[in-house]
Amino acid sequence: MAPSLRDLQLTRVAGEDSGDLEDVRLLDSYEDGDSFSRIEEGMRTVQVRVSGMTCAACSNSVEAALKSVNGVLRASVALLQNRADVVFDSSLVKDEDIKNAIEDAGFEAEILAEPSNSGTKPHGTLLGQFTIGGMTCAACVNSVEGILRNLPGVKRAAVALATSLGEVEYDPTVISKDDIVNAIEDAGFEAALVQSSEQDKIILGVAGIYSEMDVQLLEGILSHFKGVRQFRFDRTSQEVEVIFDPEVVSSRSVFDGIEAESNGKFKLNVMSPYARMTSKDVEEASNMFRLFTSSLFLSIPVFLIRVVCPHIPLVYSLLLWRCGPFQMGDWLKWVLVSLVQFVVGKRFYIAAARALRNGSTNMDVLVALGTSASYFYSVCALLYGAVTGFWSPTYFETSAMLITFVLLGKYLECLAKGKTSDAIKKLVELAPATAMLLVKDKGGRCIEEREIDALLIQPGDILKVLPGAKLPADGVVVWGSSYVNESMVTGESVPVSKEIDSSVIGGTINLHGALHVQATKVGGDAVLSQIISLVETAQMSKAPIQKFADFVASIFVPTVVAMALLTLLGWYIGGVLGAYPEEWLPANGNYFVFALMFSISVVVIACPCALGLATPTAVMVATGVGANNGVLIKGGDALERAQKIKYVIFDKTGTLTQGKATVTTAKVFAELDRGEFLRLVASAEASSEHPLAKAIVEYARHCHFFDEPSTTKDGDNNSKDSISGWLFDVSEFSALPGRGVHCFIQGKRVLVGNRKLITESGISIPTNVERFLVELEESAETGILVAYDDNLLGVLGVADPLKREAAVVVEGLGKMGVTTVMVTGDNWRTARAVAKEVGIQDVRAEVMPAGKADVVRSFQKGGGLVAMVGDGINDSPALAAADVGMAIGAGTDIAIEAADYVLMRNNLEDVITAIDLSRKTFSRIRLNYVFAMGYNVFAIPIAAGVLFPSLGIKLPPWAAGACMALSSVTVVCSSLLLRRYRKPRLTTILEITIE
């Protein structure tokens, strides 16, 4: 079964006042479309499922038909989702008027039911992900996006032809997900809900239903189930779709309740949304293959009758046997081709009729026009011969072979497009299918252990993970210790130690010991789901270069039809005027037939589909390749900008450096015991969350207790706990951004920070202390000054080691023609020392967080695109201001949200990979346009007969159809070659020879 039309999942977008920084806004790379206010009083919105659309021209026709209805305020049609959204004045227009307008345009229409308003409404905006079926070209995509963006309450929308996915950000208080699905379906496309973090919908496969009584039993159980809003059972697929109130009942409760109430008669399994999407792709390819094989089976005899049978005397004599007014061969060709033309090729007529009724044109119009011309001419030739006795040649085989080749091209295109989504399929395969749930009593003792579907895991569940098994969900270890392979996220194959309170990621592999994990994030909130969503959204994005293809597609078909008419008139009039000899005419042919064959070839060889696929297929493959190499790309627009980068600005701490500050020295300049000095400093810094503060506390703990510093993620918290009894009591603590900390200990003021803090507090820095500070800074270390009771006590030297690849990456970028810059809030001496070590000439130091964005803008004003590479919250303004923001994957979620690229491996070499992949991708896109345009620029003149007078070369209509089919296949296969991309070797970039 194809995915249900409501198989969408949603991801809540954090509101402005939300403290959760982990929700990634997948549509942030898109510009806001036209904003729509809430529906005015007296206005209604309906969603209509529209069937029969095949391209953007179809959707434009439907939209035009709807807008022509008096009383319709707005109408938008989504080609890929086969849906239309209509806002109209209910006092002037009825639902039936909307349906009739679409049907009069030549399409099928169905008004979708209005969604239920029961249950609580969510707050803020939601992100909905839909599968959209029925799109065939860029015009379809434009149609769907236009419909979605015109819906009241829809903030932003993005649709991808290559993945057949759409993503919509909308206000659920204005429009529901069902309204969105209905709008797409009303436009003539199929739409389905993929997944939702709200978990308010579940689709279950049901085994054990054998009769109508079983169906009634299932419906009776669900009808009386508290919290279930609505349900629908599909008898064909044996699947039940349940929509429930998540505040009343959970998906697992629904699952368990159905099995319990049926006394074990029904066995359920949860249908994965991604598995359903895959099945839909397979179904589409299978349907196209079935049509192709049917057409081929019927076309081969026609071809044999025309080419082979004349050379077999016995068979040929049977074909020449007259049966009524026609020969047996003519009857056979007529019947076989009629089946191909009107049964197998029915889809082209339906789609073309809908497009024309809506005043638009598409590929289906060209196919229908070309095949109809050859078919009906052949029929007329037979009838004319039967009446007059003058038998002209027929071209039935042209019509049959043309439809066969077009269907072959569409089938190969489906297969190739399926290959481009391999990256997502691999990510989906990482998710475990089942999980071992531990049920505990109030005392914490395990009373039950059972296996459940991983899609039924809820936050707070305790899960048992055996050695060798995948972690079923994001969570925290509550029992046990082990090593986990997190290479699927970080790209690093070195196992990571996990102990109690350690965080784990769903889909990673537990290597050694058994673990008990408490689930914290499930569904769309999980890391793996966010990665998948990020890749999908990138594949749905449009690069600016795509606008060129969209424009060409909008005028392509009318231009081709005009060229075909000119070709027909030119050859016909030229023949009548004697411009070429009669010897050129086919046997028993005439000037009109001769001109018609050239005209048909022109019509069928032109195909706008290749243009529409040139950019999205390349972007889709590139985003998948990037994900496999640890580089997540948020969109085609980011890819296009990255290939033009002139400057790369690096943040220092955590980007060029490892972000793991350590105290290298502690020097006391007063008559104070070193231990008491560290105790005082640690007491002041214990309440700070700054990385330098944590490093100081860890150093003090180690020096006091002679214990090795903890290397675990939670080592800082453990350190604080272990020395809490040793620290002084602190009052009036205050963190001063860009300076340090201020507090009182035993009634006296304590200052720990940089020069600025000390001098602004009126404390002088002695010459010997200043000399020591300069030595530290020139060694790329940061000096931390400590003052107590307005007296300077000592200095701590803190160093953050450089990443081992930093210097090589900077040199490599220089070889690629990119200028590197470093920006930091640190002092100038330390900044220059670090920059010198990595080879960066341009340094901006003592820059406040907001000032980093100003640095970015200053380079933008100088000309050239600027990339910013950072990891912290303070880098977010600069990441957003840059033409291309690159966030280190190990950084904060808000930095990742503001960036265009996410470097998952926390490795600076991926900056080079990102730029190189962008350049390779756009080289491939340009080549794709050469292929797409080449077929038309070179083949159309040949099809029109330009070379026939001089070289005798002409392109038969069936061969022209083959070229049309191959144009799309060539473009998709060209994009697939990007799968062979390999990361650039630094030794090659730096021209280093290894012996």
Secondary structure by P-SEA (a helix, b strand, c coil): cccccccbbbbbccccccccccccccccccccccccccccccbbbbbbbccccccaaaaaaaaaaaaacccccbbbbbccccbbbbbbccccccaaaaaaaaaaacbbbbbcccccccccccccbbbbbbbbcccccaaaaaaaaaaaaacccccbbbbbccccbbbbbbccccccaaaaaaaaaaacbbbbbcccccccbbbbbbcccccaaaaaaaaaaaaaccccccccccccccbbbbbbccccccaaaaaaaaaaaacccbbbbbbbaaaaaaaaaaaaaaaaaaaaaaaaaaaaaaaaacccccccaaaaaaaacccccccaaaaaaaaaaaaaacccaaaaaaaaaaaaaaccccaaaaaaaaaaaaaaaaaaaaaaaaaccccccccaaaaaaaaaaaaaaaaaaaaaaaaaaaaaaaaaaacccbbbbbbbccccccccccccccccccccbbbbbcccccccccccccbbbbbbbccccccccbbbbbccccccccccccccbbbbbbbcccccccaaaaaaaaaaaaaacccccaaaaaaaaaccaaaaaaaaaaaaaaaaaaaaacccccccccccccaaaaaaaaaaaaaaaccccccccccaaaaaaaaaaaaaacbbbccaaaaaaaaaccbbbbbccccccccccccccccccccccaaaaaaaaaaaacccccaaaaaaaaaaaaaacccccccccaaaaaaaaaaccccccccbbbbbccbbbbbccccbbbbbccaaaaaaacccccaaaaaaaaaaaaacbbbbbbbccccccbbbbbbbbcccaaaaaaaaaaaacbbbbbbccccaaaaaaaaaaaccccccccccccaaaaaaaaaaaaccbbbbbbccccaaaaaaaccbbbbcccccaaaaaacccccccccaaaaaaaaaaaaaaaaaaaaaaaaaaaaaacaaaaaaccccccccccccaaaaaaaaaaaaaaaaaaaaccccccccccccccccccc
